Amino acid sequence: MTLQSLQLSSPIEYYNRRRRWVGSRPYWLCQLAGWGGLSVLLLGPMPFRVGVSASAAAAVATFVVSGALLTHFLRLALIGILQQPVTWLRLAAKVLPLVLVVAVLHALAQTAAARTVLPHDVVFLTSMPAHDPLLFTLLDMGSLSLGLFTTWTGAYLGLRIYRRFQEARIERLQMTTHLQEAAWQTLRAQLNPHLLFNSLNSIRALIHRDNPAPREAIIHLSDLLRTTLALKDDALVPLERELETVDSYLALERLRFEQRLQVIRTVDTDALNWLVPPFMVQILVENAVKYGVAPYESGGPVGLTARVEGGKLVVEVANNGEIGRVKSHHSTGLGLNNVRSRLALAFGAEAQLTLTNLEGNKVLARAVIPRARQPEAQRPVYP
């Protein structure tokens, strides 16, 4: 079975790819200011030494232009390194050789310029005359280039790390805000638990015993509400406990859809103790019922699988339909966004939730969850 990726090319993605290779306007403004300022500093003292000749200006231009180009290629290499999580030690092990190679290339260009463009009696940029031995000139130019590129790399990495820190902070604030909005919506719909359960019991008592379906529906609804009210906001539950909640929900929906709802469940035993956010699987199954069963007169199957793969829990929920049809049902996407936020807060970037179109008019929701490592004070609490 082949997958149809939904990550289509967009103007924003094209712009981001283009900006990665070409660079943004602030980046080139900084490059222009830095290397332009350096050229002014280099050309400034020349009238007092040899006069500003065409050859001297050409040498400075070679120094500045080659430096700007080499730092741009160095930037591309640094972006590639920073795409993946890396420790400080590995970052240094990858960056330092790059800086050394770029500095050597720059020094070779300046040594060639010093020996071909400038007069032999000109002292250019360093204390080493152009007619000195090649090795001495190369070492002198190399030390200057190494210092410049090390400074440039340190400044660039510092800005990138600071910006990434700010982006992570903003993302965390957005997730927190989203969770707060979801919590407020829950609170607005929440009733006093005692009043709620007493009312449900009273309604159940009024239903005649010869009509078991409504009585059974109230029992399943009470189980779901009791689980909701008993869980803490930051709790994690074993998958086995989460599947019990799913069973209560599906039992309630079977009273409504009857034979239209078909559930195919395959769960590995080694996945049952895996900790997951509460109601994560229930929300995925609820979406599958809402968009893969309810709109169709004949209903449809809901497939639920859970397995441990590559040291991570993989939960998949499949149903009939297409992702594009969600808009026609006036969906806000709050449920899936809430699941993504809970996964990110509990497990970080290792956890993923994707929604994909499959061949044959199918939709697959796939959650990948790493093993939870919680402090003792945050052990799962569940009813």
C-alpha positions in Angstrom: 0.0 0.0 0.0 1.4 3.3 -1.0 1.0 6.6 0.8 0.0 9.9 -0.7 1.8 12.6 1.1 -0.1 15.8 2.0 3.0 18.0 2.3 2.5 19.8 -1.0 4.7 22.5 -2.2 3.5 25.9 -1.3 4.7 29.5 -1.9 5.9 29.6 1.7 7.9 26.4 1.4 9.4 27.7 -1.9 10.3 31.0 -0.2 12.0 29.1 2.7 14.0 26.9 0.4 15.1 29.9 -1.7 16.0 31.9 1.4 18.1 29.0 2.7 20.3 29.0 -0.5 20.2 32.7 -1.4 20.0 34.3 2.1 17.6 36.8 3.6 17.8 40.6 3.3 19.0 41.0 7.0 21.7 38.4 6.4 23.1 40.2 3.3 22.9 43.6 5.0 25.0 42.2 7.9 27.4 40.7 5.3 27.6 44.0 3.5 28.1 46.0 6.7 30.8 43.6 8.0 32.9 43.0 4.9 32.3 46.6 3.7 33.5 48.0 7.0 36.5 45.7 6.9 37.4 46.9 3.4 37.3 50.5 4.6 39.6 49.6 7.5 42.0 48.0 5.1 42.0 50.8 2.5 42.2 53.6 5.1 45.9 53.2 6.2 47.2 52.6 2.6 47.7 56.3 1.6 50.1 56.6 4.5 52.0 53.5 3.4 52.0 53.1 -0.3 49.1 55.1 -1.7 45.9 53.8 -2.9 46.7 52.1 -6.2 44.6 50.0 -8.5 46.5 46.9 -7.5 46.0 47.6 -3.8 42.3 48.2 -4.3 42.1 45.0 -6.3 43.8 43.0 -3.5 41.4 44.4 -1.0 38.5 43.5 -3.3 39.8 40.0 -3.6 40.1 39.8 0.2 36.6 41.0 0.8 34.7 39.3 -2.0 36.4 35.9 -1.4 35.7 36.3 2.3 32.0 37.1 1.7 31.6 34.1 -0.8 33.4 31.7 1.5 31.3 32.7 4.5 28.1 32.2 2.5 29.1 28.7 1.6 30.1 28.2 5.3 26.6 29.4 6.2 25.0 26.7 4.0 27.2 24.0 5.7 26.2 25.3 9.2 22.5 25.3 8.3 22.9 21.6 7.3 24.6 20.8 10.5 22.0 22.6 12.6 19.1 20.7 10.9 19.6 17.8 13.3 19.9 17.8 17.1 23.6 17.9 18.0 25.6 18.2 21.2 28.1 21.0 21.8 31.0 18.5 21.4 29.7 17.2 18.1 28.9 20.7 16.9 32.5 21.8 17.6 33.9 18.6 15.9 31.9 19.4 12.8 32.4 23.2 12.7 36.1 23.6 13.5 37.3 21.6 10.4 35.0 23.6 8.2 36.3 26.8 9.6 39.9 25.6 9.1 39.3 24.5 5.4 37.6 27.9 4.6 40.4 29.8 6.2 43.0 27.9 4.2 41.2 28.6 1.0 40.9 32.2 1.9 44.6 32.4 2.8 45.6 30.7 -0.6 43.6 33.4 -2.4 45.2 36.2 -0.5 48.7 34.7 -0.9 48.1 34.5 -4.7 46.9 38.1 -4.7 49.9 39.3 -2.7 52.3 37.7 -5.1 50.7 38.6 -8.4 48.6 41.8 -8.0 50.6 43.9 -5.6 54.1 45.3 -6.1 56.8 43.3 -4.3 57.5 46.1 -1.9 54.0 46.4 -0.5 53.1 45.1 2.9 49.5 44.0 2.5 47.3 43.3 5.5 50.1 41.7 7.5 53.6 42.3 8.5 54.9 39.9 5.9 56.3 41.5 2.6 55.2 39.9 -0.6 58.8 38.8 -1.5 59.2 36.7 1.7 59.1 32.9 1.3 55.8 31.4 0.2 55.3 29.4 3.4 55.8 32.5 5.7 53.3 34.5 3.6 50.8 31.6 3.7 51.1 31.2 7.4 50.7 34.9 8.0 47.6 35.1 5.8 46.2 31.9 7.3 46.4 33.2 10.8 44.5 36.3 9.8 41.9 34.4 7.9 41.4 31.9 10.7 40.8 34.6 13.2 38.3 36.3 10.9 36.3 33.1 10.0 36.3 31.9 13.6 34.8 35.3 14.7 32.3 35.2 11.9 31.3 31.6 12.7 30.9 32.3 16.4 28.7 35.3 15.7 26.5 33.4 13.2 26.1 30.4 15.5 25.3 32.7 18.4 22.5 34.4 16.4 21.1 31.1 15.1 21.1 29.5 18.6 19.5 32.6 20.1 16.8 32.7 17.3 16.1 29.0 17.8 15.7 29.5 21.5 13.2 32.3 20.9 11.3 30.2 18.4 11.1 27.3 20.8 9.9 29.6 23.5 7.2 31.0 21.3 6.1 27.5 20.2 5.9 26.5 23.8 3.9 29.6 24.7 1.5 28.9 21.8 1.0 25.3 22.9 0.4 26.4 26.4 -2.1 29.0 25.2 -3.8 26.3 23.1 -4.1 24.0 26.0 -5.5 26.8 28.2 -8.1 27.5 25.5 -9.1 23.9 25.4 -9.2 23.8 29.2 -11.5 26.9 29.2 -13.8 25.2 26.8 -13.9 22.2 29.0 -14.6 24.2 32.1 -17.4 26.1 30.4 -19.1 22.8 29.6 -18.4 21.2 33.0 -21.0 20.7 35.6 -20.8 19.8 39.2 -19.7 16.1 39.2 -22.1 15.0 42.0 -25.0 16.7 40.3 -24.1 15.3 37.0 -23.9 11.7 38.1 -27.0 12.0 40.4 -28.9 13.3 37.4 -27.7 10.5 35.2 -28.7 7.9 37.8 -32.1 9.5 38.1 -32.6 9.4 34.3 -31.5 5.8 34.2 -34.0 4.9 37.0 -36.8 6.5 34.9 -36.1 4.3 31.9 -38.1 1.1 31.8 -36.2 -2.1 32.3 -37.6 -3.5 29.1 -35.7 -0.8 27.2 -32.1 -1.7 27.9 -30.4 0.4 25.2 -30.9 3.8 26.8 -29.9 2.4 30.2 -26.7 0.9 28.7 -25.9 4.3 27.0 -26.1 6.1 30.3 -23.8 3.6 31.9 -21.2 4.0 29.2 -21.6 7.8 29.3 -21.0 7.8 33.1 -17.9 5.7 32.6 -16.5 8.3 30.1 -17.4 11.2 32.3 -15.9 9.6 35.4 -12.6 9.0 33.6 -12.5 12.6 32.3 -13.1 14.1 35.8 -10.7 11.8 37.6 -7.6 12.5 35.3 -5.1 15.3 36.0 -4.1 17.6 33.2 -0.5 16.4 33.1 -1.3 12.7 33.7 -0.2 9.9 31.4 -2.0 6.6 31.3 -1.0 3.1 30.0 -2.3 2.3 26.6 -4.3 -0.6 28.1 -6.2 1.9 30.3 -6.7 4.2 27.3 -8.2 1.3 25.3 -10.7 0.8 28.0 -11.9 4.4 27.5 -12.0 3.7 23.8 -14.2 0.6 24.4 -16.6 2.7 26.5 -16.8 5.3 23.7 -17.3 2.7 21.0 -20.0 0.9 23.0 -21.8 4.2 23.2 -21.5 4.8 19.4 -22.6 1.2 18.6 -25.9 2.0 20.2 -26.2 4.8 17.6 -24.7 3.3 14.5 -25.4 -0.4 15.2 -24.1 -2.5 12.2 -22.8 0.5 10.4 -19.9 0.7 12.8 -17.2 -2.0 12.4 -14.0 -1.9 14.5 -10.9 -3.9 13.6 -8.4 -3.8 16.4 -4.9 -5.2 16.5 -2.8 -4.4 19.6 0.5 -6.0 20.5 0.8 -7.1 24.1 4.1 -5.3 24.6 2.4 -2.0 23.7 -0.2 -2.2 26.5 2.0 -0.7 29.2 3.2 2.2 27.1 2.3 5.6 28.6 0.2 7.9 26.4 -1.7 11.1 27.0 -5.3 10.4 28.2 -8.0 10.4 25.5 -5.4 10.6 22.7 -6.5 7.3 21.1 -10.1 8.1 21.9 -9.9 11.4 20.0 -8.4 9.6 17.0 -11.1 7.0 17.0 -13.8 9.6 17.5 -12.5 11.5 14.4 -12.5 8.2 12.5 -16.2 7.6 13.4 -17.2 11.2 12.7 -15.6 11.4 9.3 -15.4 7.7 8.2 -18.7 6.2 9.5 -21.3 8.9 10.1 -21.3 10.5 6.6 -21.9 7.2 4.9 -25.2 5.4 4.7 -23.6 2.0 4.9 -21.1 3.2 7.6 -17.6 1.9 7.4 -14.7 0.1 9.2 -12.5 1.8 11.7 -9.0 0.1 12.0 -7.0 0.5 15.2 -3.5 -0.9 15.5 -0.8 -0.4 18.2 2.7 -1.8 18.1 6.2 -1.1 19.3 8.5 -0.3 16.4 12.0 1.0 16.6 11.8 1.6 20.4 8.7 3.8 19.9 4.9 3.2 20.2 3.1 3.5 16.9 -0.7 3.9 17.0 -2.6 4.0 13.7 -6.3 4.7 13.2 -7.7 4.2 9.7 -11.1 5.1 8.3 -12.9 5.8 5.0 -12.9 9.2 3.5 -10.5 12.0 2.3 -8.8 14.7 4.4 -10.1 17.3 2.1 -13.7 16.5 3.1 -13.1 17.6 6.7 -13.8 21.2 5.7 -17.3 20.3 4.6 -18.1 19.2 8.1 -17.1 22.6 9.7 -14.3 21.0 11.7 -12.2 23.3 13.9 -9.4 20.7 14.2 -9.4 21.3 18.0 -9.2 17.6 18.8 -6.1 16.8 16.7 -4.4 20.1 17.6 -5.0 19.3 21.3 -3.4 15.8 20.8 -0.4 17.3 19.0 0.0 19.9 21.8 -0.2 17.2 24.5 2.3 15.0 22.7 4.7 17.9 22.3 4.5 18.9 25.9 4.9 15.4 27.2 7.5 14.0 24.8 9.0 16.9 22.9 9.9 16.8 19.2 10.3 13.0 19.2 6.5 12.5 19.3 4.6 12.9 16.0 1.0 12.9 14.8 0.4 12.8 11.1 -2.8 12.6 9.0 -2.4 11.0 5.5 -4.5 10.1 2.6 -4.2 6.4 1.5 -5.2 4.8 -1.7 -8.7 3.5 -1.9 -10.4 6.5 -0.3 -8.8 5.9 3.1 -7.4 8.2 5.8 -4.7 7.2 8.2 -4.0 9.0 11.5 -0.5 7.9 12.8 0.9 8.7 16.2 4.5 7.9 17.1 5.3 8.1 20.8 8.7 7.6 22.5 9.1 5.9 25.9 8.1 8.3 28.7 10.7 9.3 31.2 9.0 11.1 34.0 10.2 12.2 37.4 8.8 10.4 40.4 6.6 13.3 41.2 4.9 13.1 37.8 4.1 9.4 37.7 0.8 8.7 35.8 -2.3 9.1 37.9 -5.4 7.5 36.5 -8.6 6.0 37.9 
